[in-house]
Amino acid sequence: LVSMGGTGRVKLYTLTKEFFVPGFLERDEGEREPPYVKYPWDGVSGVRPYHAIASQTTVGVY
């Protein structure tokens, strides 16, 4: 966990009525952003390939 504004790897938690994925590490990194009034959870900006695997990753539109 990085401080607000810090850079780190994206870790995604998915929780729906049918499904839970606890802490899946994405192939991306970015800067942690504070919650927004309409969406009261932290966000990520400046998303890019994680630096440790960036040279092995094909960047494109998914």
N, C-alpha and C positions, 0 to 999 in steps of 0.2 A: 504494500500500500504506500503510495507516494503522497506527499503533502499537496494541497491545492495549488495548481499551477506547475507542479512538478511533472517530469517526463517518466513514463513507465510503460510496461507491456500491458495490453488490454486483457482483462480477465472477465469473461462473460458468465453470468448466472442466468439461467432460463427457468422461469416458474410459471406454469399454466395449470389449469385444472387437471390436465391429463399427464403432465410431463415436468420433470425437474432435472436440470443439468447443473451440478455443483462446481463452479469455478473452472470453466473450460478456458485454457490459455489460447488466445487468438494469435494469428501470425502478424499482428499489428502492434504498434506503439503510438503513443500520443501524449498530449498534455491533459491533466485532470482539470475539469472545469466545475464550478459550483452549480448547485441545483438552480432551476428556473422556477418561477412561481407556478406555471402550468404543469411542469414536470418536476416533482420534488425529489429527484435523485441526481447523483453526480453524473457528469457527462465527460466526453473526450473530444478534444479538437486536435487539428494537425495530424490526423491519422495517416500513417505511412508504414511500410514494411518494417518489422522488428529488426533492429540493426544487426543482431547476431546471425540472422538468416537472410538478410536482404539480398546478398549476392547470389543466393540460390533460389530466389523467388521471382516468378514472372508477374510483373505488375500489369494489371488490365482492369477491364470492367467486368464485374461478375453479375 
